[in-house]
Amino acid sequence: MIHHFIKQFNGAEPTGTVIVLTSIAAGFLVPGVSTYSISKLVDVRLVEYLDVGKLEVDHEKNFRTYAVED
């Protein structure tokens, strides 16, 4: 869904905030919940890559990303 948000700018400077709600389970190895933990880790890493990616493209300075763990 994030890629649809970014594409809507059609080359213009993207502005806005992406907030991904995730879980502290991303950092734990618990038997029986490995798929849940991996999916939460993917959320965190996605936000990290979006944040690093905006540094590579100078026009994305007004685009913010956050991962919020509960």
Gaussian input, Z-matrix of N, CA and C with variables (Angstrom, degrees):
# hf/3-21g

backbone

0 1
 N
 C     1     B1
 C     2     B2     1     A1
 N     3     B3     2     A2     1     D1
 C     4     B4     3     A3     2     D2
 C     5     B5     4     A4     3     D3
 N     6     B6     5     A5     4     D4
 C     7     B7     6     A6     5     D5
 C     8     B8     7     A7     6     D6
 N     9     B9     8     A8     7     D7
 C    10    B10     9     A9     8     D8
 C    11    B11    10    A10     9     D9
 N    12    B12    11    A11    10    D10
 C    13    B13    12    A12    11    D11
 C    14    B14    13    A13    12    D12
 N    15    B15    14    A14    13    D13
 C    16    B16    15    A15    14    D14
 C    17    B17    16    A16    15    D15
 N    18    B18    17    A17    16    D16
 C    19    B19    18    A18    17    D17
 C    20    B20    19    A19    18    D18
 N    21    B21    20    A20    19    D19
 C    22    B22    21    A21    20    D20
 C    23    B23    22    A22    21    D21
 N    24    B24    23    A23    22    D22
 C    25    B25    24    A24    23    D23
 C    26    B26    25    A25    24    D24
 N    27    B27    26    A26    25    D25
 C    28    B28    27    A27    26    D26
 C    29    B29    28    A28    27    D27
 N    30    B30    29    A29    28    D28
 C    31    B31    30    A30    29    D29
 C    32    B32    31    A31    30    D30
 N    33    B33    32    A32    31    D31
 C    34    B34    33    A33    32    D32
 C    35    B35    34    A34    33    D33
 N    36    B36    35    A35    34    D34
 C    37    B37    36    A36    35    D35
 C    38    B38    37    A37    36    D36
 N    39    B39    38    A38    37    D37
 C    40    B40    39    A39    38    D38
 C    41    B41    40    A40    39    D39
 N    42    B42    41    A41    40    D40
 C    43    B43    42    A42    41    D41
 C    44    B44    43    A43    42    D42
 N    45    B45    44    A44    43    D43
 C    46    B46    45    A45    44    D44
 C    47    B47    46    A46    45    D45
 N    48    B48    47    A47    46    D46
 C    49    B49    48    A48    47    D47
 C    50    B50    49    A49    48    D48
 N    51    B51    50    A50    49    D49
 C    52    B52    51    A51    50    D50
 C    53    B53    52    A52    51    D51
 N    54    B54    53    A53    52    D52
 C    55    B55    54    A54    53    D53
 C    56    B56    55    A55    54    D54
 N    57    B57    56    A56    55    D55
 C    58    B58    57    A57    56    D56
 C    59    B59    58    A58    57    D57
 N    60    B60    59    A59    58    D58
 C    61    B61    60    A60    59    D59
 C    62    B62    61    A61    60    D60
 N    63    B63    62    A62    61    D61
 C    64    B64    63    A63    62    D62
 C    65    B65    64    A64    63    D63
 N    66    B66    65    A65    64    D64
 C    67    B67    66    A66    65    D65
 C    68    B68    67    A67    66    D66
 N    69    B69    68    A68    67    D67
 C    70    B70    69    A69    68    D68
 C    71    B71    70    A70    69    D69
 N    72    B72    71    A71    70    D70
 C    73    B73    72    A72    71    D71
 C    74    B74    73    A73    72    D72
 N    75    B75    74    A74    73    D73
 C    76    B76    75    A75    74    D74
 C    77    B77    76    A76    75    D75
 N    78    B78    77    A77    76    D76
 C    79    B79    78    A78    77    D77
 C    80    B80    79    A79    78    D78
 N    81    B81    80    A80    79    D79
 C    82    B82    81    A81    80    D80
 C    83    B83    82    A82    81    D81
 N    84    B84    83    A83    82    D82
 C    85    B85    84    A84    83    D83
 C    86    B86    85    A85    84    D84
 N    87    B87    86    A86    85    D85
 C    88    B88    87    A87    86    D86
 C    89    B89    88    A88    87    D87
 N    90    B90    89    A89    88    D88
 C    91    B91    90    A90    89    D89
 C    92    B92    91    A91    90    D90
 N    93    B93    92    A92    91    D91
 C    94    B94    93    A93    92    D92
 C    95    B95    94    A94    93    D93
 N    96    B96    95    A95    94    D94
 C    97    B97    96    A96    95    D95
 C    98    B98    97    A97    96    D96
 N    99    B99    98    A98    97    D97
 C   100   B100    99    A99    98    D98
 C   101   B101   100   A100    99    D99
 N   102   B102   101   A101   100   D100
 C   103   B103   102   A102   101   D101
 C   104   B104   103   A103   102   D102
 N   105   B105   104   A104   103   D103
 C   106   B106   105   A105   104   D104
 C   107   B107   106   A106   105   D105
 N   108   B108   107   A107   106   D106
 C   109   B109   108   A108   107   D107
 C   110   B110   109   A109   108   D108
 N   111   B111   110   A110   109   D109
 C   112   B112   111   A111   110   D110
 C   113   B113   112   A112   111   D111
 N   114   B114   113   A113   112   D112
 C   115   B115   114   A114   113   D113
 C   116   B116   115   A115   114   D114
 N   117   B117   116   A116   115   D115
 C   118   B118   117   A117   116   D116
 C   119   B119   118   A118   117   D117
 N   120   B120   119   A119   118   D118
 C   121   B121   120   A120   119   D119
 C   122   B122   121   A121   120   D120
 N   123   B123   122   A122   121   D121
 C   124   B124   123   A123   122   D122
 C   125   B125   124   A124   123   D123
 N   126   B126   125   A125   124   D124
 C   127   B127   126   A126   125   D125
 C   128   B128   127   A127   126   D126
 N   129   B129   128   A128   127   D127
 C   130   B130   129   A129   128   D128
 C   131   B131   130   A130   129   D129
 N   132   B132   131   A131   130   D130
 C   133   B133   132   A132   131   D131
 C   134   B134   133   A133   132   D132
 N   135   B135   134   A134   133   D133
 C   136   B136   135   A135   134   D134
 C   137   B137   136   A136   135   D135
 N   138   B138   137   A137   136   D136
 C   139   B139   138   A138   137   D137
 C   140   B140   139   A139   138   D138
 N   141   B141   140   A140   139   D139
 C   142   B142   141   A141   140   D140
 C   143   B143   142   A142   141   D141
 N   144   B144   143   A143   142   D142
 C   145   B145   144   A144   143   D143
 C   146   B146   145   A145   144   D144
 N   147   B147   146   A146   145   D145
 C   148   B148   147   A147   146   D146
 C   149   B149   148   A148   147   D147
 N   150   B150   149   A149   148   D148
 C   151   B151   150   A150   149   D149
 C   152   B152   151   A151   150   D150
 N   153   B153   152   A152   151   D151
 C   154   B154   153   A153   152   D152
 C   155   B155   154   A154   153   D153
 N   156   B156   155   A155   154   D154
 C   157   B157   156   A156   155   D155
 C   158   B158   157   A157   156   D156
 N   159   B159   158   A158   157   D157
 C   160   B160   159   A159   158   D158
 C   161   B161   160   A160   159   D159
 N   162   B162   161   A161   160   D160
 C   163   B163   162   A162   161   D161
 C   164   B164   163   A163   162   D162
 N   165   B165   164   A164   163   D163
 C   166   B166   165   A165   164   D164
 C   167   B167   166   A166   165   D165
 N   168   B168   167   A167   166   D166
 C   169   B169   168   A168   167   D167
 C   170   B170   169   A169   168   D168
 N   171   B171   170   A170   169   D169
 C   172   B172   171   A171   170   D170
 C   173   B173   172   A172   171   D171
 N   174   B174   173   A173   172   D172
 C   175   B175   174   A174   173   D173
 C   176   B176   175   A175   174   D174
 N   177   B177   176   A176   175   D175
 C   178   B178   177   A177   176   D176
 C   179   B179   178   A178   177   D177
 N   180   B180   179   A179   178   D178
 C   181   B181   180   A180   179   D179
 C   182   B182   181   A181   180   D180
 N   183   B183   182   A182   181   D181
 C   184   B184   183   A183   182   D182
 C   185   B185   184   A184   183   D183
 N   186   B186   185   A185   184   D184
 C   187   B187   186   A186   185   D185
 C   188   B188   187   A187   186   D186
 N   189   B189   188   A188   187   D187
 C   190   B190   189   A189   188   D188
 C   191   B191   190   A190   189   D189
 N   192   B192   191   A191   190   D190
 C   193   B193   192   A192   191   D191
 C   194   B194   193   A193   192   D192
 N   195   B195   194   A194   193   D193
 C   196   B196   195   A195   194   D194
 C   197   B197   196   A196   195   D195
 N   198   B198   197   A197   196   D196
 C   199   B199   198   A198   197   D197
 C   200   B200   199   A199   198   D198
 N   201   B201   200   A200   199   D199
 C   202   B202   201   A201   200   D200
 C   203   B203   202   A202   201   D201
 N   204   B204   203   A203   202   D202
 C   205   B205   204   A204   203   D203
 C   206   B206   205   A205   204   D204
 N   207   B207   206   A206   205   D205
 C   208   B208   207   A207   206   D206
 C   209   B209   208   A208   207   D207

   B1=1.4229
   B2=1.5249
   B3=1.3003
   B4=1.4584
   B5=1.5251
   B6=1.3347
   B7=1.4606
   B8=1.5298
   B9=1.3333
   B10=1.4662
   B11=1.5295
   B12=1.3208
   B13=1.4656
   B14=1.5248
   B15=1.3309
   B16=1.4615
   B17=1.5330
   B18=1.3366
   B19=1.4670
   B20=1.5288
   B21=1.3039
   B22=1.4575
   B23=1.5242
   B24=1.3246
   B25=1.4577
   B26=1.5305
   B27=1.3292
   B28=1.4700
   B29=1.5302
   B30=1.3136
   B31=1.4615
   B32=1.5162
   B33=1.3337
   B34=1.4609
   B35=1.5255
   B36=1.3005
   B37=1.4608
   B38=1.5221
   B39=1.3453
   B40=1.4599
   B41=1.5245
   B42=1.3016
   B43=1.4541
   B44=1.5145
   B45=1.2937
   B46=1.4498
   B47=1.5099
   B48=1.3069
   B49=1.4545
   B50=1.5178
   B51=1.3168
   B52=1.4592
   B53=1.5229
   B54=1.3208
   B55=1.4652
   B56=1.5212
   B57=1.3195
   B58=1.4578
   B59=1.5285
   B60=1.3317
   B61=1.4595
   B62=1.5135
   B63=1.3040
   B64=1.4516
   B65=1.5247
   B66=1.3022
   B67=1.4574
   B68=1.5202
   B69=1.2979
   B70=1.4623
   B71=1.5307
   B72=1.3192
   B73=1.4655
   B74=1.5258
   B75=1.3270
   B76=1.4686
   B77=1.5244
   B78=1.3047
   B79=1.4627
   B80=1.5164
   B81=1.3194
   B82=1.4625
   B83=1.5214
   B84=1.3106
   B85=1.4661
   B86=1.5242
   B87=1.3201
   B88=1.4582
   B89=1.5218
   B90=1.3169
   B91=1.4647
   B92=1.5293
   B93=1.3105
   B94=1.4569
   B95=1.5189
   B96=1.3125
   B97=1.4654
   B98=1.5284
   B99=1.3207
   B100=1.4666
   B101=1.5259
   B102=1.3332
   B103=1.4656
   B104=1.5277
   B105=1.3115
   B106=1.4614
   B107=1.5288
   B108=1.3287
   B109=1.4617
   B110=1.5224
   B111=1.3194
   B112=1.4618
   B113=1.5225
   B114=1.3261
   B115=1.4662
   B116=1.5310
   B117=1.3149
   B118=1.4646
   B119=1.5289
   B120=1.3257
   B121=1.4619
   B122=1.5258
   B123=1.3222
   B124=1.4639
   B125=1.5299
   B126=1.3192
   B127=1.4674
   B128=1.5289
   B129=1.3144
   B130=1.4687
   B131=1.5248
   B132=1.3232
   B133=1.4667
   B134=1.5315
   B135=1.3167
   B136=1.4552
   B137=1.5282
   B138=1.3185
   B139=1.4613
   B140=1.5280
   B141=1.3293
   B142=1.4675
   B143=1.5271
   B144=1.3195
   B145=1.4612
   B146=1.5238
   B147=1.3225
   B148=1.4594
   B149=1.5193
   B150=1.3300
   B151=1.4550
   B152=1.5228
   B153=1.3273
   B154=1.4660
   B155=1.5251
   B156=1.3145
   B157=1.4609
   B158=1.5140
   B159=1.3238
   B160=1.4610
   B161=1.5208
   B162=1.3275
   B163=1.4631
   B164=1.5230
   B165=1.3408
   B166=1.4618
   B167=1.5235
   B168=1.3173
   B169=1.4630
   B170=1.5232
   B171=1.3149
   B172=1.4605
   B173=1.5200
   B174=1.3376
   B175=1.4619
   B176=1.5203
   B177=1.3232
   B178=1.4654
   B179=1.5221
   B180=1.3158
   B181=1.4641
   B182=1.5243
   B183=1.3172
   B184=1.4615
   B185=1.5183
   B186=1.3147
   B187=1.4543
   B188=1.5274
   B189=1.3395
   B190=1.4628
   B191=1.5292
   B192=1.3181
   B193=1.4666
   B194=1.5248
   B195=1.3186
   B196=1.4588
   B197=1.5235
   B198=1.3302
   B199=1.4564
   B200=1.5187
   B201=1.3088
   B202=1.4551
   B203=1.5200
   B204=1.3299
   B205=1.4690
   B206=1.5128
   B207=1.3306
   B208=1.4716
   B209=1.4897
   A1=111.44
   A2=117.51
   A3=121.15
   A4=110.55
   A5=117.53
   A6=119.19
   A7=111.43
   A8=118.20
   A9=120.67
   A10=110.53
   A11=116.00
   A12=120.55
   A13=110.68
   A14=116.84
   A15=121.31
   A16=110.71
   A17=117.54
   A18=121.71
   A19=112.98
   A20=118.68
   A21=121.03
   A22=113.04
   A23=117.65
   A24=120.70
   A25=112.50
   A26=118.13
   A27=123.14
   A28=113.49
   A29=116.62
   A30=121.17
   A31=114.21
   A32=117.93
   A33=120.30
   A34=109.25
   A35=115.45
   A36=119.63
   A37=110.40
   A38=117.23
   A39=118.88
   A40=110.97
   A41=116.05
   A42=121.11
   A43=107.62
   A44=116.39
   A45=120.05
   A46=111.65
   A47=114.27
   A48=121.62
   A49=109.43
   A50=115.83
   A51=122.08
   A52=107.10
   A53=116.52
   A54=121.63
   A55=107.42
   A56=116.07
   A57=122.41
   A58=108.01
   A59=116.62
   A60=120.82
   A61=108.50
   A62=116.21
   A63=121.26
   A64=109.18
   A65=117.38
   A66=121.29
   A67=110.10
   A68=115.45
   A69=121.51
   A70=110.81
   A71=116.33
   A72=121.15
   A73=112.31
   A74=117.29
   A75=120.64
   A76=111.17
   A77=117.19
   A78=120.42
   A79=115.03
   A80=118.27
   A81=120.62
   A82=112.64
   A83=115.80
   A84=122.57
   A85=107.17
   A86=116.10
   A87=121.23
   A88=108.21
   A89=117.97
   A90=120.21
   A91=111.35
   A92=115.29
   A93=120.73
   A94=115.05
   A95=118.16
   A96=120.02
   A97=111.22
   A98=115.83
   A99=119.41
   A100=112.48
   A101=118.28
   A102=119.55
   A103=111.10
   A104=116.88
   A105=120.68
   A106=110.40
   A107=116.30
   A108=120.75
   A109=111.84
   A110=116.80
   A111=120.61
   A112=110.38
   A113=118.06
   A114=120.05
   A115=111.04
   A116=117.99
   A117=121.36
   A118=110.50
   A119=116.92
   A120=121.04
   A121=110.20
   A122=117.44
   A123=121.61
   A124=110.03
   A125=117.75
   A126=121.06
   A127=111.09
   A128=115.71
   A129=120.96
   A130=110.58
   A131=117.15
   A132=120.62
   A133=111.89
   A134=118.03
   A135=121.25
   A136=110.33
   A137=116.36
   A138=120.35
   A139=110.49
   A140=117.43
   A141=120.42
   A142=110.53
   A143=117.59
   A144=120.65
   A145=111.99
   A146=117.93
   A147=120.35
   A148=110.75
   A149=115.97
   A150=120.48
   A151=111.49
   A152=117.53
   A153=121.19
   A154=109.98
   A155=117.51
   A156=121.58
   A157=113.11
   A158=116.47
   A159=117.96
   A160=111.37
   A161=117.94
   A162=120.59
   A163=111.06
   A164=116.47
   A165=121.14
   A166=112.04
   A167=116.42
   A168=121.12
   A169=107.28
   A170=116.77
   A171=122.62
   A172=113.76
   A173=118.76
   A174=120.08
   A175=114.19
   A176=118.34
   A177=120.25
   A178=112.41
   A179=118.10
   A180=121.43
   A181=112.55
   A182=118.28
   A183=121.78
   A184=112.69
   A185=117.02
   A186=122.97
   A187=107.85
   A188=117.00
   A189=121.59
   A190=110.32
   A191=115.72
   A192=120.91
   A193=109.70
   A194=115.91
   A195=121.65
   A196=109.53
   A197=116.38
   A198=122.25
   A199=106.33
   A200=116.70
   A201=122.14
   A202=108.28
   A203=115.64
   A204=120.58
   A205=109.62
   A206=114.51
   A207=117.04
   A208=110.93
   D1=-31.21
   D2=-179.16
   D3=-61.98
   D4=-39.18
   D5=-178.50
   D6=-64.04
   D7=-30.21
   D8=175.83
   D9=-68.57
   D10=-37.84
   D11=177.32
   D12=-62.18
   D13=-44.77
   D14=-178.33
   D15=-69.35
   D16=-40.02
   D17=-178.13
   D18=-64.41
   D19=-25.77
   D20=-175.88
   D21=-64.08
   D22=-14.55
   D23=-179.19
   D24=-82.38
   D25=-15.34
   D26=175.53
   D27=46.51
   D28=51.22
   D29=176.89
   D30=90.39
   D31=-15.58
   D32=176.69
   D33=-74.94
   D34=166.50
   D35=-179.24
   D36=-67.13
   D37=117.82
   D38=179.00
   D39=-70.35
   D40=134.68
   D41=174.51
   D42=-130.53
   D43=142.61
   D44=178.55
   D45=144.10
   D46=-175.03
   D47=-176.45
   D48=-133.72
   D49=133.79
   D50=172.72
   D51=-108.80
   D52=122.04
   D53=178.09
   D54=-117.95
   D55=122.88
   D56=179.34
   D57=-110.07
   D58=121.00
   D59=177.14
   D60=-87.63
   D61=125.29
   D62=-177.41
   D63=-133.75
   D64=-162.28
   D65=-175.14
   D66=-136.72
   D67=153.96
   D68=176.35
   D69=-64.18
   D70=-14.27
   D71=179.63
   D72=-62.14
   D73=-15.22
   D74=178.90
   D75=-61.65
   D76=-24.50
   D77=-176.18
   D78=-101.30
   D79=6.41
   D80=-176.57
   D81=-118.83
   D82=148.56
   D83=172.22
   D84=-106.79
   D85=104.11
   D86=-177.98
   D87=-124.76
   D88=125.30
   D89=178.75
   D90=-58.28
   D91=135.16
   D92=176.08
   D93=93.62
   D94=-12.35
   D95=179.58
   D96=-126.98
   D97=28.86
   D98=-175.89
   D99=-62.47
   D100=-39.70
   D101=-179.17
   D102=-67.56
   D103=-36.66
   D104=177.22
   D105=-65.38
   D106=-46.53
   D107=179.99
   D108=-61.92
   D109=-41.52
   D110=179.11
   D111=-64.37
   D112=-41.38
   D113=-179.74
   D114=-64.39
   D115=-35.22
   D116=177.97
   D117=-72.26
   D118=-35.60
   D119=176.49
   D120=-65.55
   D121=-38.16
   D122=176.63
   D123=-60.95
   D124=-41.39
   D125=177.72
   D126=-57.63
   D127=-48.47
   D128=-178.34
   D129=-62.99
   D130=-46.24
   D131=-178.81
   D132=-66.54
   D133=-36.10
   D134=177.45
   D135=-58.79
   D136=-46.09
   D137=179.40
   D138=-64.68
   D139=-38.09
   D140=177.62
   D141=-62.61
   D142=-44.31
   D143=179.88
   D144=-67.31
   D145=-37.74
   D146=175.48
   D147=-62.36
   D148=-40.33
   D149=-179.72
   D150=-66.66
   D151=-42.74
   D152=178.16
   D153=-68.34
   D154=-38.77
   D155=-179.36
   D156=-61.14
   D157=-34.49
   D158=-179.38
   D159=-70.73
   D160=-21.58
   D161=176.32
   D162=-72.78
   D163=-27.64
   D164=-179.45
   D165=-75.85
   D166=-25.10
   D167=-178.70
   D168=-114.60
   D169=110.95
   D170=-171.34
   D171=-59.79
   D172=-29.06
   D173=-174.42
   D174=-80.07
   D175=1.88
   D176=-177.76
   D177=-104.12
   D178=36.45
   D179=-177.66
   D180=-72.83
   D181=-23.41
   D182=-177.70
   D183=-95.73
   D184=16.77
   D185=-178.06
   D186=-109.19
   D187=115.70
   D188=-175.35
   D189=-110.48
   D190=146.20
   D191=177.56
   D192=-132.32
   D193=141.30
   D194=179.26
   D195=-142.85
   D196=144.00
   D197=169.47
   D198=-116.05
   D199=121.21
   D200=-177.71
   D201=-108.90
   D202=120.25
   D203=179.09
   D204=-100.26
   D205=139.43
   D206=175.17
   D207=-113.76

